Every structure is written in C-alpha cells, then in structure tokens.
Amino acid sequence: MAFSSRDKGNMGIWKCRDREISYAEKMLVMGILNVTPDSFSDGGCFYTPEEASRRALEMERDGADIIDIGAESTRPGSESISADQELSRLIPALKIITERVKIPVSVDTYKSKTAHEALRFGASIINDVWGLRKDPQMAEVVAESGAGMVLMANYTDPKIFARSEKGIVDDCLRYFEGSAELAIQAGIDPASLIFDPGIGFGTDTKEAMALLKAIPVMQEAGYPILIGHSRKRFIGELMGGIPTEERDAATLGVSFYCRKQHAACIRVHNVKDTVGVFHIVGELEGENRG
C-alpha cells in the first residue's frame, strides 16, 4: 500500500493518541529539549529533571505546539547508549514535564523499549531518527499505543539504506516509502505519521539545500513534512563557518522558508524568536500565527 493513497480527508490532522493536532492552518513549532550531556547545541544545559521541566514550561509559554525530548545525542560521531541508560535520563524529566505542560510531548528515540516506557509516562509522539529501520519492535509499540510518529530518513548507514545515483531527493522519497510501508503493515494509522527528510544525517550542505527546496515535491507525494534544521552544520557553512551558538538568526531564515513552503512542522531550539517572527509576519499578512 503506497502512503500517498492515505485518506486525503485526514490531511492536515496529526493523530497522536487522544489528541488531534492540526497543521492545516499553520505550521507547527516543535521545541527541542535535550536531557543529554553531549548534544551538539544544548547538551548539558537541561540535564536535571527540574532544569528540563523549567525549560519545557518556558517553551510552552513561548508558543511551542509540541515539546520534543531527547535523552541520547544523535549528532554526527556520537556514541550510542543502551535503552536503560537512555531511560535513566529520560523518565525522571518526562514524568514531571507531562504533568506540568498542556501541549503534546514527543520523545526522540529509535529504541522500542524506550518508546514503550515513554508512552507509559505520558508521551504522545515518538520521533524515530531511523524511520522504523533500526528496531523491528518499534512499529508494533507505536501501533498499539496510537501515538503520533515522526519517521526520519537517515543516510548514515549503507547497511540499513543504500544511496543511489539519482540524488538525495529520490533517496529521501524511497526512504519515506519504505518506512511508511513498515508503519502501515504494523497497523499504524497513516494520519499518525509525519516525515522528516533527515537534514544533517549523512547529507552535505548541497544536499540539505536540495531537500529544503523539495518540500513541495515531498508533500505533493502525500508526505506531511517536518524539518529539523535548527543550528545545524549546513547553516554554519552557508554563513561562512559561524559557530553553533551564532546560528539562530540564519535558522530563523530557514524556518520562515519552511513556513512559505507549507511544511507541517519545524523542530527548533529557539521557540521564542521563531514564534515571534511568525506572529509579526502573520499580522503583516493579515493572518494568525502560522
């Protein structure tokens, strides 16, 4: 079953357990919260449960639509950790956050054990950076819960996904198709799925730009798109090698481009400035924030 055959009446609604989140009228803003010591941008900043909770509440006040919590760094060159180690970082923070925030909480993990426990403690979305291709039990866990899911394309391991000579956009669409098949075969509702083209996960700057320019192509194929671009290397390279901490302004430029291309969601560190820019632009265009 091709994903593009999904019920078009569901387009614009992301089903996430007992929630339905609309991206039809405005692009969603997902705030990044890393409870890790080594993530590339904010590793160690929100490592304790209380620090993480304060940051989650701050992002909610700033206008985030979703909080995305990660307990394992997936930056290039990072070392993988066990599910038990990941859970030891994640669950103390997640328990507090899901009790305090009203917006949906996503958990960034590719491990089914972590996903199962995260859903048990109130997560509504699982964000899998391997698009169901790393852990064969992940699809079943998500299907049983009815959770929303982000399926990301990941080009870093040729044993999992082999690149072709047709280029990054074709590779991305093939990855999406395969991940969508795995999801649907497991019983995941297609309306629960959003797709991330995986900028920075085995892509260079030229390929990152090609993926961004292809947002309309991906969405025309039936894939609602989430873009995770915040403070990434391609932005630094395009700006002459500026360091991570100086990339927020350029990140805003990419975020605005994604809004114009009608992406379903963006994933960013700086929620306050992102929402503020969208609010002002919306006022100037005679719209609500979107």
C-alpha positions as CSV (number, residue, x, y, z in Angstrom):
1,M,0.0,0.0,0.0
2,A,1.5,3.3,-1.1
3,F,1.4,6.0,1.6
4,S,0.1,8.5,-1.0
5,S,-3.1,6.5,-1.0
6,R,-4.0,7.7,2.5
7,D,-7.4,9.2,3.1
8,K,-7.0,12.7,1.8
9,G,-9.7,13.8,4.3
10,N,-7.1,13.2,7.1
11,M,-4.5,15.5,5.6
12,G,-3.8,18.4,7.9
13,I,-4.6,16.4,11.1
14,W,-1.9,14.6,13.0
15,K,-3.4,11.9,15.2
16,C,-1.4,11.5,18.4
17,R,-3.1,9.2,20.9
18,D,-6.0,11.1,22.4
19,R,-5.0,14.3,20.6
20,E,-5.6,15.6,17.1
21,I,-3.1,18.3,16.2
22,S,-3.9,20.5,13.2
23,Y,-1.2,21.7,10.8
24,A,-3.7,22.7,8.1
25,E,-3.9,26.3,9.0
26,K,-0.5,26.9,10.4
27,M,2.9,25.3,10.6
28,L,3.6,23.6,14.0
29,V,6.6,24.6,16.1
30,M,8.3,21.7,17.9
31,G,10.7,22.8,20.7
32,I,13.9,20.8,21.2
33,L,14.7,19.8,24.8
34,N,17.8,17.6,25.2
35,V,18.3,15.9,28.5
36,T,21.8,14.8,27.4
37,P,25.3,15.8,28.4
38,D,26.6,15.8,24.8
39,S,24.1,17.1,22.2
40,F,25.7,19.4,19.7
41,S,23.9,22.6,20.7
42,D,22.5,22.4,24.2
43,G,24.0,19.3,25.7
44,G,24.2,19.5,29.5
45,C,22.1,22.7,29.7
46,F,18.9,20.9,30.8
47,Y,20.3,17.7,32.2
48,T,18.4,17.5,35.5
49,P,14.6,16.9,35.7
50,E,13.9,20.2,37.2
51,E,16.0,22.1,34.7
52,A,14.3,20.2,31.9
53,S,10.9,20.9,33.3
54,R,11.6,24.6,33.6
55,R,12.8,24.7,30.0
56,A,9.7,22.8,28.8
57,L,7.4,25.2,30.6
58,E,9.3,28.2,29.1
59,M,8.9,26.8,25.6
60,E,5.2,26.2,26.2
61,R,4.8,29.9,27.3
62,D,6.9,31.0,24.3
63,G,4.3,29.4,22.0
64,A,5.6,25.9,21.2
65,D,3.0,23.5,19.9
66,I,5.0,20.4,20.9
67,I,8.0,19.6,23.2
68,D,10.4,17.0,21.8
69,I,12.6,15.4,24.5
70,G,15.8,13.6,23.6
71,A,17.9,11.6,26.0
72,E,20.5,10.3,23.6
73,S,22.6,12.5,21.3
74,T,22.3,11.7,17.6
75,R,24.9,14.3,16.5
76,P,27.5,13.0,14.0
77,G,30.1,11.0,15.7
78,S,28.2,10.5,18.9
79,E,28.3,7.1,20.7
80,S,25.1,5.1,21.2
81,I,23.9,4.3,24.6
82,S,21.7,1.5,26.0
83,A,17.9,1.8,26.4
84,D,18.4,1.5,30.2
85,Q,20.8,4.4,30.2
86,E,18.6,6.4,27.9
87,L,15.6,5.7,30.2
88,S,17.5,6.7,33.3
89,R,18.0,10.2,31.8
90,L,14.5,10.5,30.2
91,I,11.9,9.2,32.6
92,P,12.6,11.4,35.6
93,A,12.3,14.5,33.4
94,L,9.4,13.1,31.4
95,K,7.3,12.4,34.4
96,I,7.5,15.9,35.6
97,I,7.0,17.5,32.2
98,T,3.9,15.5,31.2
99,E,2.3,16.5,34.5
100,R,3.1,20.2,34.0
101,V,2.7,21.1,30.4
102,K,-0.5,21.1,28.5
103,I,0.9,20.7,25.0
104,P,1.8,17.2,23.5
105,V,5.2,15.8,24.4
106,S,7.3,13.9,21.8
107,V,10.2,11.6,22.7
108,D,13.2,11.4,20.3
109,T,14.2,7.7,20.3
110,Y,14.8,4.8,18.0
111,K,14.6,2.1,20.7
112,S,11.3,0.3,21.2
113,K,11.9,-0.2,25.0
114,T,12.4,3.5,25.5
115,A,9.4,4.3,23.4
116,H,7.2,1.9,25.3
117,E,8.2,3.4,28.7
118,A,7.9,7.0,27.3
119,L,4.4,6.3,26.2
120,R,3.5,4.8,29.5
121,F,4.6,8.0,31.2
122,G,2.5,10.3,29.0
123,A,4.4,10.9,25.7
124,S,2.0,11.4,22.7
125,I,4.6,11.2,19.9
126,I,7.6,9.1,19.1
127,N,10.3,10.7,16.9
128,D,12.4,7.9,15.3
129,V,15.6,9.1,13.6
130,W,15.9,5.7,11.8
131,G,12.3,5.7,10.5
132,L,11.4,2.2,11.9
133,R,14.5,0.6,10.4
134,K,16.7,0.2,13.4
135,D,14.5,-1.6,15.9
136,P,12.0,-4.1,14.5
137,Q,9.7,-3.8,17.5
138,M,9.2,-0.1,17.3
139,A,6.3,-0.2,14.8
140,E,4.4,-2.5,17.0
141,V,4.9,-0.4,20.1
142,V,3.6,2.7,18.3
143,A,0.7,0.9,16.6
144,E,-0.6,-0.5,20.0
145,S,-0.4,3.0,21.6
146,G,-2.0,5.0,18.8
147,A,0.8,7.5,19.2
148,G,1.8,10.0,16.6
149,M,5.1,9.3,14.9
150,V,7.9,11.2,13.1
151,L,9.6,8.9,10.5
152,M,13.0,10.4,9.7
153,A,15.2,9.4,6.7
154,N,18.7,8.6,7.8
155,Y,21.5,8.1,5.2
156,T,24.4,7.4,7.6
157,D,24.4,3.5,7.4
158,P,24.6,1.9,4.0
159,K,23.7,-1.5,5.6
160,I,20.3,0.0,6.5
161,F,19.7,2.2,3.5
162,A,21.8,2.2,0.2
163,R,22.1,5.5,-1.6
164,S,21.5,5.6,-5.4
165,E,22.9,7.8,-8.1
166,K,19.6,9.5,-8.6
167,G,20.3,12.1,-5.9
168,I,19.2,13.0,-2.4
169,V,15.6,13.8,-3.1
170,D,15.0,10.5,-4.8
171,D,16.8,8.7,-1.9
172,C,14.6,10.6,0.6
173,L,11.4,9.6,-1.2
174,R,12.5,6.0,-1.3
175,Y,13.3,6.0,2.4
176,F,9.9,7.5,3.1
177,E,8.1,4.9,1.1
178,G,9.9,2.1,2.8
179,S,9.3,3.5,6.3
180,A,5.6,4.2,5.5
181,E,5.2,0.6,4.4
182,L,6.7,-0.7,7.7
183,A,4.3,1.6,9.6
184,I,1.2,0.7,7.8
185,Q,1.9,-3.0,7.8
186,A,2.2,-2.8,11.6
187,G,-1.2,-1.1,11.8
188,I,-0.1,2.5,12.4
189,D,-2.8,4.9,11.2
190,P,-1.3,6.9,8.3
191,A,-2.8,10.0,9.8
192,S,-0.4,9.5,12.8
193,L,2.6,9.9,10.6
194,I,4.8,12.9,9.7
195,F,8.1,12.6,7.8
196,D,11.5,14.2,8.3
197,P,13.9,14.3,5.3
198,G,16.9,13.9,7.7
199,I,18.9,17.0,7.1
200,G,22.4,16.5,8.5
201,F,22.1,12.7,8.9
202,G,24.5,11.8,6.1
203,T,23.9,14.9,4.0
204,D,26.2,17.7,3.0
205,T,25.3,21.3,2.6
206,K,24.3,21.0,-1.1
207,E,22.0,18.0,-0.2
208,A,20.5,19.9,2.7
209,M,19.5,22.7,0.4
210,A,18.1,20.2,-2.2
211,L,15.9,18.6,0.5
212,L,14.6,22.0,1.6
213,K,13.8,23.0,-2.0
214,A,12.0,19.7,-2.4
215,I,9.5,20.2,0.4
216,P,6.6,20.8,-2.1
217,V,7.6,17.7,-4.0
218,M,7.5,15.6,-0.9
219,Q,4.2,17.0,0.3
220,E,2.7,16.5,-3.2
221,A,3.6,12.9,-2.9
222,G,1.5,12.7,0.2
223,Y,4.1,13.1,2.9
224,P,3.5,15.8,5.5
225,I,6.9,17.2,6.3
226,L,8.8,18.1,9.5
227,I,12.1,19.9,9.0
228,G,14.8,19.7,11.7
229,H,17.3,22.3,10.7
230,S,18.0,24.3,13.8
231,R,21.6,25.4,14.3
232,K,22.9,22.6,12.0
233,R,26.2,22.4,10.2
234,F,24.9,23.4,6.8
235,I,23.7,26.7,8.2
236,G,27.1,27.3,9.7
237,E,28.8,26.5,6.4
238,L,26.4,28.7,4.4
239,M,27.2,31.6,6.8
240,G,30.9,31.3,6.4
241,G,31.7,28.9,9.2
242,I,29.9,30.6,12.1
243,P,29.8,28.6,15.4
244,T,26.7,26.8,16.6
245,E,25.8,29.5,19.2
246,E,25.6,32.1,16.5
247,R,23.2,30.3,14.1
248,D,19.8,31.4,15.4
249,A,19.3,34.2,13.0
250,A,20.0,32.1,10.0
251,T,17.9,29.3,11.5
252,L,15.0,31.8,11.5
253,G,15.5,32.4,7.8
254,V,15.2,28.7,7.1
255,S,12.2,28.4,9.4
256,F,10.4,31.2,7.5
257,Y,11.2,29.5,4.2
258,C,9.7,26.3,5.6
259,R,6.5,28.2,6.5
260,K,6.3,29.6,3.0
261,Q,6.6,26.1,1.6
262,H,3.7,24.9,3.9
263,A,5.8,22.4,5.9
264,A,3.7,20.7,8.5
265,C,6.2,21.3,11.4
266,I,9.6,22.6,12.2
267,R,11.8,21.5,15.1
268,V,13.8,24.3,16.7
269,H,15.8,25.3,19.7
270,N,14.8,28.9,19.9
271,V,11.0,28.8,20.1
272,K,10.5,32.3,21.4
273,D,12.1,34.1,18.4
274,T,10.6,31.7,15.9
275,V,7.0,32.2,17.2
276,G,7.6,35.9,17.5
277,V,8.7,36.2,13.9
278,F,5.8,34.2,12.7
279,H,3.4,36.4,14.7
280,I,4.7,39.6,13.2
281,V,4.6,38.2,9.7
282,G,1.1,36.9,10.3
283,E,0.0,40.3,11.4
284,L,1.5,41.9,8.4
285,E,-0.1,39.4,6.1
286,G,-3.4,39.6,7.9
287,E,-3.2,36.1,9.3
288,N,-2.9,34.4,12.6
289,R,0.5,32.9,13.6
290,G,1.3,30.1,11.2
